[in-house]
Amino acid sequence: MIGLNKAFAALVGAGAVAQTAAFAPAASRNSHVQLQMTSDEVVDVDTRNVRIMAPLTAVAASVLPLTSMVAPAVAASSSPFEAGMKKSFPGSLPNSAVALRVAAALKDRGYTATNTLFASSVCSDEINDTADSIVADLQNKMQVDGVFNLGGLGGLPFVGITGMGAFLSHCPEQGKVFIVFGPHVGIDAKGTVGTVERIGQDGPHTSCGAGIGAYKAIMGKPVSDEDMAFIGTKDFQEEYIIAKLRDRLDVLRGKEPSDEAITYVTNKMYDLVWEMLRGEINAYTTKDGFWKNTSEVTLLGGIVVNRGHGQGTPGGEDFFQPLMLKSLTQAGETDLYGEVFGDFAALAAPHRNAKYV
């Protein structure tokens, strides 16, 4: 398990903190060299149950020495934003906490500033491109120079096979590839899911506009001018999202928009991002000769939770709900999720696959 103490020690070179076996399942491997369709079942049942049931207070006690650097998981906060996040996206962590743990785990696997090629597939919304974003925090803690942008609307890797090929061709010799991906969603200061305050604007606005705009179009709901900016016959990215979401949102038909509905849509957006990304990666990892130059591909998937900024909001860094962390080599696939995030309460696959009520 990569706890915060170990993560910090690994990054500053102070040595590793002993692991706790109760939260560290044996890595699960298979012989395939492509990402599997069901491989987003991120952890084994025992680890998942521990992650769901373990009280956050026990974890918080172990990270108090680092609270000045990295905020712990959501614990005893009464703010509407954090209450809404805890209800809709349980297990979300501050970006800095996620980046600290992941960077330490990758360092243990031999990822360095000179052998690592880094890409992101998150929504092109500027709210995700700040100094405190999950991408920027990972970049800083991994000390890599540049980030290849794979993502378009909703975080889907619309660069396609050509863009993925261009990215992978930049890998250092016998280097390693790291990709962070997922959709985003706003939660405003009142705790409403799907809206967020933006600097210089009055009141909260839609986030993610692409996902929520597609949801409204599919449901036949009135679409605002803001949402219409994402929809049009010449807008192939949004039309693609609408087409791919349509059958997945049947359970929401006849129901009024709500926090639960937007949460459901966001999780289905995650599935869309993962399915497209998996297909693009598999197109290359299954080719003869791919592994001669690339030694490992690691994927971090989850949902970016944006918080409001501007007048009347407390501000602060965004959060990230980690749903997947896995590594792919020529020998097969390794699940790293339990090792890195197994001590925090998250629902991962059971949450995303739960029936809408």
N, C-alpha and C positions, 0 to 999 in steps of 0.2 A: 504494500500500500504506500502510495506517495502522499504522506501527510504534509501539512504546510511546513513543519519543522524540517523534514527531510528535504522538501523542495527548496527551501531557503538555503540549507546547508549545501546542497548540491550545486546551487548556482553561485555561491560565493566561495566554494572550494573549502569549506570548513569540515567536510566529511559527511557521511550519511548517518541518519538516525535509524535505529533498529526498526525493522518492519514488524507489524502486528499480524500474525498468521491468521487470526480469526477473520480478518477482512480481506485476505489475499488468496483467492482461489487459484488453483493451478491453471495456467494459460491453456485455452482451448485451441487446438490446431486442427487443420484438415489439409489434405494433400492437394487441393486445388490452387491454381495460381491465378484465379480470377475471383472477384468479389461475388459472393453468393446472394441470391435473391432474398433469402431468409436471414442473411447475416446481420440484420439490424436488431436481432435479439441479443442485446448487448452484454448480458451477464448471465451466469447460471442462476438457478432458482434460489439456492441458499443465500448467495450474495445479494440478490435482489431483495429477498425478504429482510435481510439484515439492514439493507440500505433504507428500506421503507420504514422499518420499525425502530431503528436506533434513535434514541433521543438526541436532538441537536445540542442539548446542554452538555452532554458528555464530550462532544467534539469541541465545543467552544472552550472548554477548560484547557484543552491541550494546545490551543493556538493563541492564548492570551499574550504570550511574549511577543507575538508578531502583529498585534492589532494595530500598531502604529504604521505598519507597512501594508498589510493585506486584510481587508475586512473579512470576518468569518461568514459562514452561511447565514441565511436569514433565520434569526432565532426569536428574540423577544421584542420585536418591533411592533408598534401599534399604528404606524403610518398607513393611510389608505393604499398608497402605492405598494408597499411591501406586503400588506395583507392580500391585495389583489393578486400579486405575483405568486405568493405562497400558495394561494388557492388554485390558480390556473396553471402555473408552471412550477410545481414543487421541485425542490432540489436546485433551483437556480442559485448561482454563485456570482459574486462580483467578478468582473472581467479579470481583475488583477489576480484573484485567487485561482481562477481557471488557468491563466497563463503561467503562473508560478508552478503549479503542479505539472502541467503538461511539459513545460520547458525542462523541468528536472527529469521527468520520465524519458524524454527524448535524449537528453544528455547521457543518461545511463545506457541508452541504446546506441550511442556513438554519433549522434547528430551534433555537428559543429557549425560554426559560422561560415566555414569555407567549403563544407561538403553538402550543404543543405539547400534545396530548391523549395521555395515556399510559395503557395498560391492560396487565394481565398475565393470562395463562391458564396458571397453574401449579396444582398440587394444593393443596387447602385445608389440608393437614397443617401444623401450627404450626412444624414444622422448616423450612419454606420462608418463614416470616414472622418473620425476625429482622433485627437491625440490619445484619448482614453478608450477608444474602441477595442473590441476583442482582437481585431487584426493587428492594430498598432501595438497593443500590449504584448501579444505573442511575438511580433517582430522584434520588439525591444528586448524581451527576456531571452529570446533565442539568438539575438545579436546578428540577425541576417540583414543584408543590405536592402533587398527589394522584394516586392510581393507581386506576383502575376495575378491579375484580376480576371477570374473566370466568370463571375456572376453578372447577370442582368437583372431584370425585374424579378422581385420575389426571391432572389438568390439563386435562381436556376442558372446553370452553366451554359448560357446561350452561345458561348464561343464555339460550341460544337466539337466534332471530331478534329477539325482542322486546328482550332485553337488549343485543344488539349494536346495535340501532337506538337504544336509549336512550343508549348510550355514544357513538355517532357523532354524535348530535344535540347533544352537548356541545362539539363541536369549535369553536374560535374561528373567526371569519370569515376565510376564505382561510388557515386554519390547517393544521397537519400532525398526522398520527396515527402513533403508535408503539406496537407491541404486541410483548411478549416472551412466548413460549409454549413449552410442552414438559412432559413427564413428569419424575418424579424417581426416583432409586434410591439406596439407601444402600450404603455399603461400610464394614464395621466395621474395627476396629483390626487384625484378623487377615487382612484382605484379602478376606473373604467378601462376595460381591455379593448384595444383597437384604436385608441386615440392617444395623442401625446402633445404636450406643449412644445412649441418651437420658438426660438429666439426671434423677437420682433413681430410675432403674430399674436392676435387677440384670441385667447381661448385655445383649447386643444384641437388638433386636426388628425386625420386618418394616418395610421401606421400599422400595417403596411398597406398603402393605397392600392397596390397591384392585387394583393390577395383579397382584400375586402371589396375592392371594386369588382373583381371576378365573382365573388360570392353574391353581391347584390345583383349583378347581371344575370346570374344563374337563377336566383330566386325570383327574379322579376320585380325586385324592390325598386323604388324611386332612386335614381342615381344622381348624386350631387355633381355640380360643375367640377369640383375637385376630383371626384372619382372618374368623371368623363375624360379627364385629361389622360387617363391611362387606357382608354378604350377607343377603338376605331378600326375600320376595315383595313387600314394600312399599318396597324400596330400589331405585327406578327407575334411579339412576345406576349402581350396581354391576351390576344386571341388564343394562343397556345395554352396559356394558363386556364382560360375559361373552358376550353375543350377538354383538357385533362382533369379538371376539377369537377366537371358537370356530373358525372355518374357517382363520384365519391361523396357528393353532398346531398344525395337523395334523402337521407335521414333528417335533414334540416328543413325540408319542404313543409310549408304550412305552419312553421314555428316563427315566432317573432325574433328579431335580432336580439342578442344578449351576450354577456360575457362568455357564457358557455359555448355559444355558437361560434364566436370569433376564435375562441381557444381551439375548437374543433377544426375550423378552417386552417388555422395556423399549423396544426399538427399534420393536416393533409398536405399543406404546402411543403412541410419538411419531407414528406414522402416523395413528392414530386422532385424536389432538389436531389434527394438521394438516388432515386431511380435514374434520372438523367445522368448524374455524375458517375454512377456505377457503370452505366453502359459505355460512357466515353472512356473511362479508365480501362475497362475490360477490353476495349477495342485494341489497346496497345499492350497490356500485360500478357495477353494470350499470343502475341506475335513472337515468332522465332527471333531470338537475339535480343529481346527487350532487356532481359536480366543481365546481359553482358556488361551493360553500362550503368544500370540502376540496381542498387543492392536492396532497397526497401522503400515502400510507400506507406505512409501513416496518415490516417484520416481521423479528424475530429469533427463530429457532427453534433448539431444542437440548435437551439432557438435563441436568437438574440432578443433580449427584453430591453427596449428603450425606455428611459425615464425622461420626464420633462425638464426643459431648461428655459431660462428666461425669468421675467418678472413674476413673482408670486410662487415660484417653485424652489425647492431646496437644492436642485441640481445634483451633481455627483455622477459617478461612473455608472454605466449600464451593467446589466447582468446577463448571464449566459446559462441556459439550461442544457448541460451536457447529456446527450442521448447516445453517443457512440464514440469509441476510441479504439481503433484497431489498426493492426499492421499487416502488410502483405509483402511476402518475399517469395522467391522462387520455390521455397520449401512449403509454402502454404500461408494460412491466415492465423493471426494471433490476436485474441481479445485482450486489450489492455485496460478496459473500463473499470473492472473491479479493483485492479491494482491502484489506479490513480484516483478514482472517485468513490470507491466502495464504502467509505465511512460517512458519506453524506446521504441524506434522505432524498432520493429522486425516484420517479416512477418509470421513466424511460419507456420501453416498449409497451408494458401493460397500460400505461396512461395513453399512449398514442393509439392503441388498438381498442380502447374501451368504447363501448356503445354510448352514443349520445343519449342523454336522458332529458 
